[in-house]
Amino acid sequence: MPRIKTNGTTNPSRVPTRACSSTKDTIRQDIGTDLGAEATDEQIVRALVERGDWTEQGAREVLQPARRYGTSILRNALALAAAMQIEDGSAGL
C-alpha cells in the first residue's frame, strides 16, 4: 500500500481525501474493476494477494475494518492517525 503523503497540510481533514483517493486507485488496480461490493472476502483477499503486493494477513486485516466501519469512520480514523503522525501503527503489518 502506498504511504500517505500529507503534502505539508496542517488540516488533517484534507489528508484523507488525497490519501484515500490515491489508495483507492491503487487498490482498484490491485483487485481490478471486476470485483464490486458483492465480492466475497475470499475473492477480495485472493485478488489483493495475487494481483497486488499484499500478504494474506495484510489483506484480511484491512478488509475487516473496511467492511465493519465503512468510509466515513475510516476517513476520520485516517485523519486522526495523520494528525498524530502515525504511519504504520502498532499492528506490525
N, C-alpha and C positions, 0 to 999 in steps of 0.2 A: 504494500500500500504506500502511496506517496506520503511524504512528510508534509505537514500542514505549514504553510507559509503565511505569516501574518502581514507581510509587506509593510511593517512598521506601524500598523494601525494601533491606536490606543483604545479603540472602541471594540470590545470583544464581540458585540452583536454583529459586527461586519465580517468577522473572521469566518463564521460557519458558512455563510453564503458562498464565499470564494472557495473555501476548503471543501465544502460538500459538493460543489459543482465539479471541481477537479477530481475528487474521489469518485463521484458518481460516474463521470465519464470513464475513468479507469476501470471501475467495476463493470460497467456496461461492456467495455471491450473484453474484459476477462470472461464474463459469463455469456456474452453475446446478446443479441436482441431477441433470441428465440425463447428466452425464459422470462416470464412475466410474473405477475402477482400470484398466479395459480401454481407456480412451480413449487415442488416439494422441497423440503430441507435437503434431502439427499441429492436432488438434481442440482441445487444451487451449490452445495459443498463440492460435489463432483466437478462441476463446471469451473469453480474457482481454483481447485487443485489442478485440474488437467489443462486449463487454458490460461491460468494466471500464475503468478509467483506466490501462491498461497500454500500453507501447510493445512492439513485437515483440521488440526486443532484450532488454528487461527481462523479458518473459515467458520467453524462451528461457534467459536467464541463471539465473533462479530455478528453472526446471523441471529443468535438468540435475542440479544437486546434490540436488534432491528425489528424482529417480529413482535417482541413484547412491548416496546415503547414507541416505535414509530418515529417519524421525522421531527415532530415538534419537541418532544422531550430530549431526543438525542442532539438536536441542534443546540438546545440550551446547555446540555452537558458538554458539548464541544466548545461552546463559548466560555464556559466556566474553566475547562481544562486549559484553553488557550490563555485566558486571563491569568491563570495560576502558573503558566509556563510549564505545564505537564505535557511532555511529548509522548513518552512511551508508557507511562503508568506503571502500576505495581504488578500487573498480571504476568509480566515476564514473556510476553509474546514478541 
